[in-house]
Structure formats: structure tokens, C-alpha cells
Amino acid sequence: AQSVTQPDIHITVSEGASLELRCNYSYGATPYLFWYVQSPGQGLQLLLKYFSGDTLVQGIKGFEAEFKRSQSSFNLRKPSVHWSDAAEYFCAVGALIGNNRKLIWGLGTSLAVNP
Amino acid sequence: KAGVTQTPRYLIKTRGQQVTLSCSPISGHRSVSWYQQTPGQGLQFLFEYFSETQRNKGNFPGRFSGRQFSNSRSEMNVSTLELGDSALYLCASSLAGQGVGNTIYFGEGSWLTVV
């Protein structure tokens, strides 16, 4: 069955440290991949997406993600975290299941940033 | 260009009542999706409308319903509210629908508390 796994429920990093949030998916075809961020009390904002082409994609706020087909992963990275990056991060896969287009969501990773 | 607008932002209802939430998509977007978000449950897909037709539906009871108008604005209704319906309800719009190859954009959500 199609699924998205974000193995880390909660991560704490120090400000200025590097960050990697993991996302693994299960989907038989070429996936369309998304990372969204949700600040407390807000809706979700698109950070970046991968549809095709270069497997390293750049997003907003200094984030990047790399699609690795062999590992079925789409990990999100940032070289230096800022306190304002504290938020919930969601990975999603766009899939065609039968005749239905669906977005399959991970459960999210909550990021805390220590000063 | 204005983003996705949801109203009301916050509301408190009593068990057994009904509630209607409204969503105005980004101009030109014909698809509107609704999600329920609760702590620990992640994003649960409710339904998607495209050009006034329900295109996809999640696994929610019939108390949850929606519709889309000719101007693409959408409403969702929850009848006979239960305590467990307390959640953040998110609306998202896209040009052609969620899933394969399309990006969806979220509103800030409507916080529903059922007492």
C-alpha cells in the first residue's frame, strides 16, 4: 500500500546547527514529492517540491531536499537552522491510485530549536 | 494575488449543533480540498471538489459534507457535532486538483472547538 513515513516524531537542534528531516515513501510509480511547513496555529506552507529532473531541489527559507529513488527517500535539509524554523514539517507524495489522484501525507516531524 | 481564505478562523460549538466552514480559493483555482488536523492524527483528507463536483472523498462519516459553488468557493458542513470533531480544518486549493503533478496551497484553517 502507498504510504509516507516520517521516522522522527520530534527533533531538537541548536540554532546554527544543520538539520535533516527524513521522509520515506512507498509508491510503485514515479512519485511527486512535497515538503510543507506549518508554524504554530497556521496553515501549511509549501517549502519545495520534486516532480522530475534534478534530484536535488531548492526551496524557500534556505531548505533543500534530495530525491533518492533507490532509497525511496526525500529528505529535507538545511545547513544552518534559525530559531524561526521551529515548526511542524510534513512530507507528502502525490499518487495516482486507481483513477483517483491523492496526496499521501506523513504524520509530521516537530522541530524545536534551542537558542 | 490573494491566498486561500478560510472563515471563520475560530469557533466554539456545542455537541449536537452543526457548523459550516467557508473557503475561498486562490483566484483561478478550480480545485478545493478539505482536511481535518488533530494532534497525533496528522492530516486527514475529507474531500476534494473540482468544478462543483466532488472528485475524491476520505473516510469520514456522512455527517461531514461539502459543496463547491460556481465561483469555486467551497463550504464544508458538519452536522450533529461530537467532541471528537474538535480540530483544525484546513482548506487547500489548486489549479487542477491534488495529487499527481499539482501543488496545493493551504489556508490558515478554521479552529473548531466542540464543548
Chai-1 contact restraints between the chains, C-beta under 6 A:
chainA,res_idxA,chainB,res_idxB,connection_type,confidence,min_distance_angstrom,max_distance_angstrom,comment,restraint_id
A,Y32,B,V100,contact,1.0,0.0,6.0,A-B,restraint_1
A,Y32,B,G101,contact,1.0,0.0,6.0,A-B,restraint_2
A,Q42,B,E108,contact,1.0,0.0,6.0,A-B,restraint_3
A,G43,B,L90,contact,1.0,0.0,6.0,A-B,restraint_4
A,G43,B,F106,contact,1.0,0.0,6.0,A-B,restraint_5
A,G43,B,G107,contact,1.0,0.0,6.0,A-B,restraint_6
A,G43,B,E108,contact,1.0,0.0,6.0,A-B,restraint_7
A,G43,B,G109,contact,1.0,0.0,6.0,A-B,restraint_8
A,L44,B,F106,contact,1.0,0.0,6.0,A-B,restraint_9
A,F51,B,G101,contact,1.0,0.0,6.0,A-B,restraint_10
A,G94,B,G99,contact,1.0,0.0,6.0,A-B,restraint_11
A,G94,B,V100,contact,1.0,0.0,6.0,A-B,restraint_12
A,L96,B,V100,contact,1.0,0.0,6.0,A-B,restraint_13
A,N100,B,N56,contact,1.0,0.0,6.0,A-B,restraint_14
A,R101,B,G97,contact,1.0,0.0,6.0,A-B,restraint_15
A,R101,B,G99,contact,1.0,0.0,6.0,A-B,restraint_16
A,R101,B,V100,contact,1.0,0.0,6.0,A-B,restraint_17
A,K102,B,G99,contact,1.0,0.0,6.0,A-B,restraint_18
A,L103,B,Q98,contact,1.0,0.0,6.0,A-B,restraint_19
A,L103,B,G99,contact,1.0,0.0,6.0,A-B,restraint_20
A,W105,B,G42,contact,1.0,0.0,6.0,A-B,restraint_21
A,W105,B,L43,contact,1.0,0.0,6.0,A-B,restraint_22
A,L107,B,G42,contact,1.0,0.0,6.0,A-B,restraint_23
A,G108,B,G42,contact,1.0,0.0,6.0,A-B,restraint_24
